[in-house]
Amino acid sequence: MSAPNDKRQLPYGGAFAIQDTEIIDFMKSINLLDSLWEENITQEFCKEYKDWISATEINSIKGLEKFEYSVFSNGTSQAFDMFYIKNKNRRFRCAKGEYIYHQLAWRNNWPNWKYIEEDELRENDAMVISLPFSNTGNSPENLDYIFDQCTKLNIPVLVDCVYFGTCAGIEFNFNYDCITDLVFGLSKTFPVAHSRIGMRLTKQDDDDLMFVYDKINYNNRISAKLGLELIRNYGPDYIYNKYSIQQIKLCKELNIKPSSTVIFGLDEDNRYPEYSRGSKVNRLGLHKHYDV
């Protein structure tokens, strides 16, 4: 069964990192093989990645310090899978237009999942939400209300922050008790999607398999080394600051609105219905159309 709503074949389809030539040339210069003998490289990456996130000057970060425990994740999907396993007896929830991976995982294993637009939140739910939101690159609608309700109902929430590093003007407020997992990844910021570089943050160490891998140093050291070199040489605001002017220009040409995430433009008037992902806003990926 193929992935529904796959837009990658369209001129403005998909959501990928900008193929920045300076970054690509830099990556080609890195000696990665030595990392195989750097025993603590994944822990070092997570420590510096957390500091890198806090260093943004164009977004607001609140409550990150509450998530004391960090482990390397193979992209964001490994952390998603672990969240599903831990909450396997709950009903999974996400918004329309959310990252398709969740629906692909749930359709065969948890078929009772529901969009949040289709039913009210209930005590036995588990929520996944992206910030910035996957379908718009902006803050999700009614985010504070959703977090408040999830807190009242003891609904565990995973917040997917994979678009951090490409956005501006986003408030990342993690000061909600319902948030159990934060997930970050570099696949949208830098052209490293196939290296699977990510991090999961939690408030406690429950000794799940990701913690076990971390404790026995059984993670991808080459990917961690690549991620470490990138965040040491390029700040969290580099991509947005470099390409935001091109984003504004291209959106004007297409008669759409710039997203808070620099790789997207938003069609709110249904001029481009072929880019619909199930919500009222059509998302156009601009990454292939910038002068890099």
PyMOL commands that set and color helices and strands:
alter all, ss='L'
color gray80, all
select helices_A, chain A and resi 21-28+33-37+41-54+64-66+77-86+100-109+143-152+193-195+209-215+221-233+238-254+273-275+287-289
alter helices_A, ss='H'
color red, helices_A
select strands_A, chain A and resi 60-62+69-74+91-94+114-115+125-130+157-160+171-173+179-185+197-202+257-258+264-267+282-285
alter strands_A, ss='S'
color yellow, strands_A
deselect
rebuild
show_as cartoon
